[in-house]
Amino acid sequence: MAHMDPPEVVESNPDSTSRCYTPHQGRRLGVAAARRQRGVNAVARTYPDPWRPRTFQAWVVKNQRIERVTDRATREVRRRKVDCWDVKGKADGVQWFKRFRRAGLAETWKERAERDFARGFPFDLKSKQFLEPMGPIGLPVPSVFELTERYFRQHPEWEPETKTGAARSFNRARRWFLEPGAEPTGDELVAVEDFLTQASFPPAHLEGRMTERQRIGRTWLETHSAAADSLTPAQIEAFVSHFAINQRDPTKRVSAATLTRYLQPLKACWTWAISREDVPIDRSPWVVVRPQRKVKGKSTMAAGRAALAVDADMVLDIPQSLLLAETCATEGAWGPIVECFVLVMALCGLRPGEAAGLLREDIELPPGDGPGWLVVRRNHRPTGERWLDADEDPEWGPLKDRDLTESRRVPIPSPLATKLRRHLDLYGNGPDGLVFHRNNKALDRDMFARNVWEPARSKLFPRRPDLAPDDPRQPKLSRLRRHDLRHAACSWWLREGVDSVVCQRWSGHRTLSVFLDIYQGVAPGREDEGVQRLERGFTGAA
């Protein structure tokens, strides 16, 4: 319901001790004089009907007012200052305030207003409060537990990694948002933690494996979970503040990008509920969460597609990529077997899981010294049975955002083709024809990061010892990720003039627009070329 603008001339509160003005006089009148003239030249305020505001803010401010007191002994009327507390706020930009004699009453009024706003009640500007709608009882409001369960079940198409991330966010919300006074203890606490970590959101074919203790934990959470429309801004802010702290190391905070990624499933869940006619929720409490900032003046929530762009300072050139692969072979604990694994990511643009899944039959090497081709068909993503459907492979999955039957063809530069021939001769085929293998199984990405990647990166791109590891002044390449090798290949293709449509096909991005949003303009050397062009312009003008 659209609100009405407040009138310009209003009638003051008869009990107010503040001074007021009349429309036709420029001088200020006392309270008594204003009251005498009020009946002639004051207009009664008209209030809009109660409406559901889209935005609402409320805060408490300590103030002072003047009140008249009569001395009992002398009967003399005096004025004195008295402390008071004003609850001020805005509803869709319309300002209002309500005064209280005690701070506790003001805080209680503010908290109730925020809670009623989160529940979607209409706001009455005249009484400065939300009105609980009266009428027949409709659909029951789901609890936080029930809402997250329904939303998760609505998306069976999610990839296992997406399911894992969403479940992690939902489980923390289930544990945090409980009815007032509810908190598990003793055996109940053990059961709740066991259910959340081992048995929440199981696929249909695993629901029968839930233990009795896990069932007790589930029942307790279902019984004590808070209503999904009762969450207040204060509760949301406390929740976000708690999980903004690194759970493994409380002295550190998670990055702004990590926190944003963690809250996204929760925001999407409530947004989904608002769009549903069978879920009586019409407002998301997560609107109070402001985008976190990486650095001053730069938000992680970049507008539009600018958020996709790769940091040019994190893109390696070809000599750096070759040197990094050699350093991984010499400084890492696994030896030369990893050199071609790194180069396949840095020169062919494969993701780490795609490189780990290459088979001998996927590689086409010519008999001479020319370039070859490889076919990318699958992705190595070991996943627990809990996040998989009955017919899904626990170790191998399709390419990102692709069907199981889809693949892509990528060129192999001639120097890498030569190294791959030597690699296949030395190490042979692994189980099922794997190109990169160790201990008779596929390369473990976590162990590779710990035993190979981190020692080589520290050797080639060392951190400054005088700064903390997370200090933004540390060299950017000291935080280089394995996935950043893919950016080196894609930007290299663009820099060498390969058609952008061909680059997009090689990289495996779903659309050309996404590929260009990520990589165009970050190819190493483009800025230097631009400076040289400017210098040639000055030389020609001289």
C-alpha positions, 0 to 999 in steps of 0.5 A, a space after each residue: 500500500 502506498 503511503 501518504 506524505 505527512 501534511 506540512 502543518 500539524 497539530 502539536 501534542 496537547 501534552 507536549 512542553 515544546 514550543 511551536 509556530 503558527 503558520 502566519 507568524 514569524 515569532 515564536 509563541 509560548 505553549 499557552 499562546 500557541 494553544 489559544 490560537 490553535 483552534 484558529 490557524 492550526 490544521 489537524 494532522 492526517 495520517 495514512 492508513 497502515 501499510 507494509 513498509 519496504 524499508 524500516 529503521 529504528 534507533 534509541 537516542 537519549 534526550 532531555 525535555 523541560 517539565 514544569 514542577 510546583 514547589 510544595 512549600 512555596 507553590 512556585 512553578 519551576 522548570 527543570 530538565 528531565 532525561 528521556 529516551 526517544 525511539 526514532 526511525 524511518 518507514 519508507 523514508 517517513 520519519 517518526 519518533 516516540 518518547 519514553 521516560 525510561 531507557 528500558 521501555 524505549 529499547 523494548 519498543 524498538 526491538 518489538 518494532 524490528 521483530 514485527 517489521 521482520 514478520 511483515 506486519 503493517 505499520 501505523 504511523 499514528 501510533 508509531 507501531 506495527 499492527 498484528 493483522 486480525 483475521 482467519 488463520 491461514 497457512 502455518 509459518 515454517 520454522 527455520 529448520 523446515 524452510 531450509 529443508 524444503 528449499 534444499 529439496 527443491 534443488 536436486 540438480 545442484 552439484 555436490 559442491 553446491 550441496 555441501 556449501 548450502 548444507 554448511 550454511 543451513 546447518 549453522 542457521 538451524 543451530 543458531 536460530 532457536 526459540 527463546 530460551 531453547 539451548 541443547 545440553 548434555 545428551 541432547 547437545 551431542 545428538 544435535 551436533 551428530 545430526 548436523 555434521 553427519 546426517 542432515 539433508 541426506 538423499 532419499 536412499 540414505 534416510 534409512 541409515 540414520 542412527 537413533 541418536 541422530 533421530 533424537 537430534 533431528 527431533 529436538 531441532 524440529 521442535 525448538 527451531 524459531 519461526 522463519 518470519 520471527 528473525 530480528 535484525 539484531 539476531 541476524 547481525 549477531 549471527 553474521 558477527 559470530 561466523 565472521 570469525 574464523 572458527 579454527 583460529 578465533 584470532 582471525 576473521 574470514 575474508 569478505 568474499 568467504 562471508 558473502 559466499 557463505 550467506 548467499 544460500 541463506 539469502 536465496 532461501 528466504 527470497 525463494 520463500 517470498 516468491 512462493 504462494 504456499 509459504 506465508 513469508 513476505 519479507 527477508 530478514 537478511 536485507 539488513 546484512 550490508 556487503 562486506 568490503 575487501 579494502 576501503 572503498 571497494 566492495 566485494 559485491 561489485 556491480 554487474 559483471 565487473 565482479 567476474 573480472 580477474 585481477 591482472 596482477 594474479 595472472 602469470 605469463 608463460 616464462 613464469 608458468 614454466 618456472 613454477 612447474 619446474 619449481 614444483 618438481 624440484 621443491 615439492 615432495 613428489 618430484 618430477 611427476 607433477 611438472 606436466 600436471 602443472 603445465 596442463 593447467 597453465 598452458 591448456 587452461 584446465 581446472 585442477 579437477 579436469 587435469 587430474 581426470 585426464 586419461 591416456 586415450 584423451 591425449 592426441 600426440 603427433 609423431 613429430 614435434 608439433 602441437 597435439 590435442 587433448 579432450 577434457 571429459 570429466 572432473 575429479 571431485 571426490 564427494 561423500 555418499 551423503 551428497 550424491 544421488 544413488 546413480 552418481 559416481 563418488 569420485 568422478 563427475 561431469 565438467 562444470 555446468 555441463 552434462 555427463 556426455 559433454 566434452 571439449 577439445 583443447 590444443 597442447 603447445 609443442 613444448 608441452 607435447 614433448 614433455 608429455 611424451 617423456 612423462 608417459 614413457 617414464 610413469 606409464 598409465 595409472 589405474 583405468 588409464 590415468 595420465 597423472 597418478 601416484 600410489 596407484 590412484 589419482 592425485 589428491 588435490 589437498 595433498 598436492 597443495 600441502 606437499 607440492 604447491 605451497 613449498 614451490 609458491 613460497 620459494 618462487 613468490 616469497 612473502 615479506 617476513 616483516 608483514 603478517 601473512 594476511 596483510 594486504 601489502 604482501 605480494 599478490 602472487 604469494 597468494 597464488 591459487 592452483 586455479 589461477 593457472 587457468 587464467 594464465 592460459 586463457 589470457 595468453 590465448 587472447 594476447 596472442 590474437 586467438 579469436 575470442 569464440 575459439 578461446 571460449 570453446 577451449 576454456 569451457 565457459 558457457 557463454 562468450 560474454 562470461 569469458 570476455 567479462 573475466 579475461 578481456 583486458 587482463 592479458 599480461 603485456 597489454 598495459 605495456 603495449 598501451 604505454 608504448 603506443 602513447 610514447 610513439 604518439 609523443 615521439 611523432 608529435 615532436 
